[in-house]
Amino acid sequence: MKFIKKNSIGILVCFLIALPSLILAFLLRKVMKIPKNTSTLIGVGSSI
């Protein structure tokens, strides 16, 4: 892991934590047929 700088590890960890909620929001959008903006808002709000 020499190619990953110390200041980018925090960004990587936050991305990996937020990724499941964004995927879940996408799947809910497809299943429940909710608008795109609403599902994005749910995914971002859940990841915060």
Residue pairs with C-beta under 8 A, 6 or more apart in sequence:
4 12
17 47
18 47
21 43
21 46
21 47
22 43
22 44
22 47
24 43
24 46
25 39
25 40
25 42
25 43
25 46
26 39
26 43
28 34
28 39
28 42
29 35
29 36
29 38
29 39
